Amino acid sequence: MRTNISLQIVGWFLAAACLAAAARDTHAVTINYVGTEPGGAASGYATANWSNSAVAKLYATGSSNKYGKDGYWDIRPMPWDPGSASVSEAASAGNNLGTTAASYPTLTSGSLPSFVGSFTGGAGNFVNFGGYAIYRGPDGSAFYRQGGLSVPVSNGPYNTPEGSNNGYFGETLTFTLTYSGTVRVGLAVDSVGSGSYAPDYVGIYSNSTGTVYSSKLTRDGSPDMAVFDIVNPNGQTFTVAQWQLQGTQSVSVLSLATFDVIAVPEPSAAVLLAAAGTVAGAFVRRRRL
């Protein structure tokens, strides 16, 4: 009899573990806007210093005080000072963000991160001209004149957080995440010296969530980074769009995309044992009745 009870307790323990695993796997994907990293002098030019650990960040994860520790696309930067050199190159939909450009290629962390299934850019132009913002490079030290992917903001009008049919968007990025946890995504804009070519909002769209917007951004030619958490995105595809309010739409430029994984702790053995113990206790009590 005791052997049977022991086997049944083990069975309950395994069932509890399976239920916990199943609960993790069936959570619906969510997109949460975390906040906007400012780029002005008061912040120490935090967005432009995305890779410089000496400058405080509002939403950096872990202990590195950097963005992009798990992946980044630094779009078409030019080592400082590039003088009169420039970039102006057409980009078709589904492009590789300029990572194989013959001159001044996009800087990345290497091959696609293991949690990114695909990553492509929208149709537009790669650009880098005089007057664009100066950023740190991925090493956190070297300076670059920052380039970007410019996309036409011509889809609309559609609703924005400010009202009905008062906004237009341009699709900038599409990516798939193969991860069950949380991925923090940073999207740097307004880096081209003129707010005319910056978004009022950055949005991330998926079929499951619809569009989740940043707060309204300040279009002033000072770089900002809109930061989002995508939770339980396993297998989902996401589209990043830049939005401008009706009457101000032209093109809008994205300069940098960063990815940081926020690990979700597995249930500890103690938690599972406690759950199994509760179930087993209920079983023993039921046996005594």
N, C-alpha and C positions, 0 to 999 in steps of 0.2 A: 504493500500500500504506500509506504513512504517513497519507494522508488517511483511509483506512478505519479505521486504528488510532486516529486523533484523534477520529473520530466515535464510535467505540466507547467511548473513554474518557469523552467527554461523556455518552454514554448511561449509563455506569456511575455518573457523578457525579449525573445526574438521578435514577437509580434509588435511589441512596443517600439523596438528599434526600427522595424520596417515602417510602422506608421509615422514615426518621426521623419524618416527619409522621404516617405511619400508626401508628407506635408510640405517639406522643403521644395520638392520638385513640382508641385502643383500650384504654387503661388503665381498669381497673374503678374505679368510684367507691369511695372509702373515707371513713370518718368517724373522726377521731382526737380524743380528749379531750386538750386541751392543758394545762389546769390551771384553778384557781379563783382569781380575783382577790379578795382579802379586802376586807372593808369596815370593819374596826375602826380604832380610833385609831392603832394601831401602824403601819398601812399608809398613814396620812394620809387615811383614808376613801376609798380608791382607787376603789371601785366608784361611790360617790356622786359622785366627782370624775371620772367617765368622760370628760368633755369638757374638763377643765382640764389643760393641758399642764404646769403647774407642779408637779403631783403625780405622782410616779413610778408607772409601771404595769409589771406583770410581763410582760404579753403583748401590749402595744400594738405595732403593726407600723409600719414606715417610721420617719420621723424626727419625726412629729407628737406622739408621746407621748399620743395620744388613741385612744379607741375610736369606731367609727362614721364614719370618714373617708369611706367609700364608701356609707353608708346607715345610717339609724337610725330606730327607732320608740320615742319617749319617751312612754309611755302615760299620758294624762290627768293631767298635772301641773297644779298650781295655783300661781300666783306667790306667793312668800312675802311677808307672812304672810296666809293666807286667812281667819284667824279661825274663825268657826263654819261657813263654807261647806263643802260636801261634795259628793261625787259618788257616786251609787248608781243605776246604769242597767243594765237587762238587755241582754245581748248575745247575739244568735242565732249559730248556727254559720255560718261563712263571712263574718263581719263584717269591716269594714275597719279594725279596731283603734281605732275612735274618731277617725279622722282628719277626719271631717266633723261631729263633734259640735257642737251649737249653743253649748255652753259648755264651756270648758276642754278643747279638742280635743287629741288626741294630736299631738305635734310630730314632724315628719318632715323628711327632707332634701329633700322635694319629691316629684315623681312617682317611680314605681318606678325604682330603679337599673337600668341597662341589662342587668345580669347577673341580675336577678330577674324571672322570668316571671310569678309571682303571689305574693301574700302575704295570708293571711287569718287571723282569729282564731277560736278555739273558742267554744262556747256557755258562757256564764257571766254575770258581771256586771262592769261597769267600776266601780271603787271608788276613793275618796280621802277619808279621814277624818282627824280630828285624831289626832296621835300617830304618823302615818306619817313615814318618813324624809325628811330634807331632802337634795335632790340639786342639783347644778349643772344648769342648762339647756344646750341645745345650743351656746350661744355661749361656754360655759366660764366664765362670770362670774355671771350672774343665778342667784338661788336659787329653788327651787320645792319645794313639798311634793309628794312623788312619789306618783302614783296607780298603778293597775295593772289588769290583767285577771285576775279571780278565777274559777277554774274548779273544779267539783266533782271531787274525787279519788275516783271511784266505780267505775272499771273494774278488775276483778280478782276474786279474787287471782291474781297472776302472779309469776313468778320475778323476783328482783332480784339484784344482786351478792352479797347476804348470804344467799341461800338460796332454797328452793323455796316458791312460793305464799305469800310473806310480804309482798307489796307490791301497792299499788293505784296507778293513774295517772289523770290528767286531761289530755286533749288540749288544748293551749294555742294552738299555731300550726301552720299548714301553708303551706309555700312551695316554689316551684320555682326552681331555679337553672339559668341558661342560660350556663354558663361552663366552659371547659376550662382548669383551673388550680386554685388553692386559694382558698377563701373562708373567712375566719376569722369565726366567729359567736359573739357574746357575749350571754349571757342572764342578766339581773339579777333576783334573787329575794330573799325575806326582807326586804322593805322596808316592811312594814306594822306594825312595832312589836311583833309577837308571832310567835314561832316556831311557834305552832300553825297558822299559815296560810302556812307555808313548806314546801318539799319536802325530803325526805331526799336525793333524787337528781334531777337533770335528765337526760333522755334525748333523743336524736335518732334517729328511725327512718326507714329507707327500705326498700323492697322488696329492694334488693340487699344491704344490710348487716345487716338486723335492727336492734335497738336498741343504740346505744352510749351508755354511762352516764358521767356525771361521777363523780368520787370522792364519798364521802359528805359531805354538807354539814352545817354546824352550824346548827341551827335555834334562833337566839337573838335574832331581831329586828334583827340587824345585817346590812346588805346584802352580798350576795356576787354575783359574776358567774362563771358557769360558761362556759368558753371552749373551743370546738371548732374544728377545721379540717376542712372538707369538701373533699376532693381529687377533681378531675375530675368535678364534679357535672353536667355538661352534660345538660340535659333531665330530670334526676331530680327527684322530689318528696320532700320531707322533712316529718316531723311532729315537733314538739317536745312532749314530755309532762313533767309534773311528777309525781314519784313520792313517795308516803308509805308508810312501813312499816305493816303491819297493826296495827290497834289505835290508830293515831294519825291516821287519815285523816279529813279534813274538806273544806276547800277549800284551794287554793294559788294564790298571786298572782305573776304575772310583771309586772315594771315597765318593763323596757327590753330591746330587742333591737338589737344593733349588727352591722354587716357591714363587713369590711375585706378587700379583694382583695389577695392575695399573688401577684404576677405570676410566671409560670414563664418563665424566659428561653428564647427561641428558640435552637436550635443555631446557634452562630456560623459564619460563612463559613469560618473557619480549621478548625473541627471537621469541617464537611462536606467541605472540600477534602482534609483528612487522610484521611477515610474513603474518598473517591473515589480518592485517590492509592494507598491500600492495595489497593483493588479493581483499579485500573489496573495496579499493579505485579504483582499476581497474574496478570492477563491477559497482560502482556508476558512474564513468566516462562513461562507456559503456551505462548505462541506460539513461544518459543525451544526448547522441548523437542522 
